[in-house]
Structure formats: structure tokens, C-alpha cells
Amino acid sequence: MNRLFRTTVALAALTIALPAFADDAKPLAGQSITVLLPSGQSPTLAADFEKDTGIKVDLQMLTWDDIRPKLITGLIAGTPPADVTEFDWSWTGQFAAAGWYEDLTPLIDADTVKDIAGSAIFTVDGKLLGVPYSNDFRVMLINRKHFTDAGITDTPKTLDELVADAKIIKEKGITTYPIGMPLSTSEGTSTTWYLLTKAFGGELFDDNFKPLFTAPDSAGYKALEFEINALKAGLVDPASTGLKDSQINESMFGQGQTSIMISGEPGRIAQFADPTKSKVSGQIEAILVATESGKTRSYGLLEALGIPASSEHKEAALAFIKWMTSKDYQIKNYGVGVLPTRTSALKQLNDDGKLLSGAVLVEQAPTVEPLFKQGTPTWYPQFSSAVSNAINQAVKGEVTVAQAVQSIADETVKAQQQ
């Protein structure tokens, strides 16, 4: 308790000592930290931070699906996987219950929390466990050139219109598989189904966490049927049953091989706009999430930075979090595909004309809902795994839609009872 108290006092002092990172204010220069983040970060991130603070960073990057197993292994063993780590919205319940992460509540100023509204997703029992750095709500992304080349001038607002446009693009020979959609046993498969469930006008659970997706007329059931039908119609590449969302985003959509990303990440618009990294520069734009009714909906999948309680370099770790979530860095980081979480940063980018598809993002943002109204449950990882496994089996024809959704419900009940 005494060590924890001293650490908290020291960290709290740091919030006062480091309001900014001027060249002549580097109180922690010479220290070193490890940082674990998803792949795709700025190639100069570590060097930029060391230049501003004097703190050296061993930056470790893994694919999103590989990060959680590494974290869990270290956290259970009491060995810090890194001094600063990725902290996904979906881990909040489980990580909070385990007490694995430092409470940042007294260490992050109120103005920052207010500016980063998504902080609430990472707050449990009044404890802030992560500071959001990636504002990953869902839109749909399209290759406007493909639409134009196919003679399509209107933007689809309904799912029927979206499918009709995809068929035209395919018939015109512009792309063989117009719709990009992960169908493997990965988190991206689960999150795409969640979005389609919203798009069909439904929710995953009721207020008591009872599954709402098993009936044939339910939104979740229709969402899985939609995915299977799109695959059978030749609109989705069969290889998608073995590809992660990052591969479909970067290797297919980013190379012009697909025309529509069902579950699009706003931050990738800037990434695809870079002619040095993308073959589709100037072609990609966001559209409002198409739905069954035509009234758009979305939800948020924010990513944050957290400090494992077992970290031995908490002061320097906090300095990194404050630096990476600062307004200035968020604006700079938008260029590598990370949408700012600070309202002030988004506003400045839009005012400066630098927020690509800005009008759409501004219109979509107010429709963003939490995936779980009650907060992310501790059993979310088991639920997500059950979803991707069942969907993968269903699209391969190994189980029916009814069997798949019932399997998800059964696994969910088991997880809730553990």
C-alpha cells in the first residue's frame, strides 16, 4: 500500500510537472520504457517521443489479434507485458475485475477527460483505466472511382441498395469481389456482425444481457444471413473465411481489389489517401452506414492506452500516454490512419479542411452508440470468440444460421455463469 501510495503521488506530481514537452523540460530524460501497440503505427513514433521527452521507447507492434494473448499471459503471471499497452474497449470489464491496470483518474486532468469523451468507456467504478487514442467508430468505406466507373452516381443508404450496387460493379468487371468483409475466426468478423445487427435495426442483448439474435426475424439472425448470401452471390471473396480484417483492409481494399468495406474504420481514410502507401489514393471516401431502413446507425470501438499495475516505469509510461493523446500529436497521427479522440483535434482538422470525408464523419458521429448499454461485460472475450467461430462455420456451410446463432447464445450463457 505504501509503494502504491508513493507511485500515485509521484504520478500525480508528473501531471503538474509535464503540462507540455518543451525541449528544455525533460525531467525523465534517459529513462526507457516498452510500449505494446497494434501494427500500423507511425514509423517515427518512438523517435518523435524520445526527441520531445528524452525517454527512450522500445516499441513492440503486433497484429491486433495477437496482442491480447500476449497481454493476458504476462498479466496473469504478474509480469508487465510492457509499460504502456493497447487497451481495447472490449477488455474493460475483464481487466477492471482483475485489477491489472493502474487507475489513471487522479493522473489525467479534467479538461483532457472532457475533450476525450470516449474516456467513459474505459471508466469502471469511477476508475479510469485507459486514455483513448484511436476514435474507431464504424462507417462504411467505398471506392468512389469504382462506383463512378460502374455508372453509379447515388450513394447507397439501404443495404438493398448497397448489394445492388455491388452486383453492378461485379457485372461491369470492375472488381471480382466488390464487398470486403472478414469471415475468419477473428475479432474483425465479430465486430462486422455487430454493425450489421445494428444496421438491421436490432441489438445484441436486452437490458438483462439476454441474447436477442436467435429468432429468425431478429436483426442478428438477418445479419448472418446477409453475410452468407453476399458470399454465395460471389460478392465476397471466399478467401475471406481465412483473412483478418487488417488483411482485407490493407491487402484487398487498399489495393483496389474490393469496392466496399462493410465495417470501415474512419482513420484509414487518411492512410488510403497517401499516394506513397496506397494504390487507391483519391478514390476512397466514407459513407454513412447503410441500414435496412435507410436511417443510419453506428457504434464505437475505441482503443486506449493503459499502464499495467506491474509496470516498474509508471512515470515515464504516463508521460508517453499524455504525449500520444495530446491534441498536437493526435492531429499529426491522423496522417497514418488514426482518427483523433479529442473533440478539439477533430474540430481543428475539419476546420482546416484536413478531415477527409469530414462531412460524413461529422454526421455519423452523433449516431454512434455503445455496443453494450450496460458497459462491456467481463465475459465479452468469450462472447466475441463464440461469434467469430460460429460465423466462420456458418459461412463455410458447416452449420446452419439457426445452429450458429444458437451456438453463440449457448456459449454466452456459459460465459455468464462462470
C-alpha positions, 0 to 999 in steps of 0.5 A, a space after each residue: 500500500 505504501 509503494 502504491 501510495 508513493 507511485 500515485 503521488 509521484 504520478 500525480 506530481 508528473 501531471 503538474 510537472 509535464 503540462 507540455 514537452 518543451 525541449 528544455 523540460 525533460 525531467 525523465 530524460 534517459 529513462 526507457 520504457 516498452 510500449 505494446 501497440 497494434 501494427 500500423 503505427 507511425 514509423 517515427 513514433 518512438 523517435 518523435 517521443 524520445 526527441 520531445 521527452 528524452 525517454 527512450 521507447 522500445 516499441 513492440 507492434 503486433 497484429 491486433 489479434 495477437 496482442 491480447 494473448 500476449 497481454 493476458 499471459 504476462 498479466 496473469 503471471 504478474 509480469 508487465 507485458 510492457 509499460 504502456 499497452 493497447 487497451 481495447 474497449 472490449 477488455 474493460 470489464 475483464 481487466 477492471 475485475 482483475 485489477 491489472 491496470 493502474 487507475 489513471 483518474 487522479 493522473 489525467 486532468 479534467 479538461 483532457 477527460 472532457 475533450 476525450 469523451 470516449 474516456 467513459 468507456 474505459 471508466 469502471 467504478 469511477 476508475 479510469 483505466 485507459 486514455 483513448 487514442 484511436 476514435 474507431 467508430 464504424 462507417 462504411 468505406 467505398 471506392 468512389 472511382 469504382 462506383 463512378 466507373 460502374 455508372 453509379 452516381 447515388 450513394 447507397 443508404 439501404 443495404 438493398 441498395 448497397 448489394 445492388 450496387 455491388 452486383 453492378 460493379 461485379 457485372 461491369 468487371 470492375 472488381 471480382 469481389 466488390 464487398 470486403 468483409 472478414 469471415 475468419 475466426 477473428 475479432 474483425 468478423 465479430 465486430 462486422 456482425 455487430 454493425 450489421 445487427 445494428 444496421 438491421 435495426 436490432 441489438 445484441 442483448 436486452 437490458 438483462 444481457 439476454 441474447 436477442 439474435 436467435 429468432 429468425 426475424 431478429 436483426 442478428 439472425 438477418 445479419 448472418 444471413 446477409 453475410 452468407 448470401 453476399 458470399 454465395 452471390 460471389 460478392 465476397 471473396 471466399 478467401 475471406 473465411 481465412 483473412 483478418 480484417 487488417 488483411 482485407 483492409 490493407 491487402 484487398 481494399 487498399 489495393 483496389 481489389 474490393 469496392 466496399 468495406 462493410 465495417 470501415 474504420 474512419 482513420 484509414 481514410 487518411 492512410 488510403 489517401 497517401 499516394 506513397 502507401 496506397 494504390 487507391 489514393 483519391 478514390 476512397 471516401 466514407 459513407 454513412 452506414 447503410 441500414 435496412 431502413 435507410 436511417 443510419 446507425 453506428 457504434 464505437 470501438 475505441 482503443 486506449 492506452 493503459 499502464 499495467 499495475 506491474 509496470 516498474 516505469 509508471 512515470 515515464 509510461 504516463 508521460 508517453 500516454 499524455 504525449 500520444 493523446 495530446 491534441 498536437 500529436 493526435 492531429 499529426 497521427 491522423 496522417 497514418 490512419 488514426 482518427 483523433 479522440 479529442 473533440 478539439 483535434 477533430 474540430 481543428 482538422 475539419 476546420 482546416 479542411 484536413 478531415 477527409 470525408 469530414 462531412 460524413 464523419 461529422 454526421 455519423 458521429 452523433 449516431 454512434 452508440 455503445 455496443 453494450 448499454 450496460 458497459 462491456 461485460 467481463 465475459 465479452 472475450 468469450 462472447 466475441 470468440 463464440 461469434 467469430 467461430 460460429 460465423 466462420 462455420 456458418 459461412 463455410 456451410 458447416 452449420 446452419 444460421 439457426 445452429 450458429 446463432 444458437 451456438 453463440 447464445 449457448 456459449 454466452 450463457 456459459 460465459 455468464 455463469 462462470 
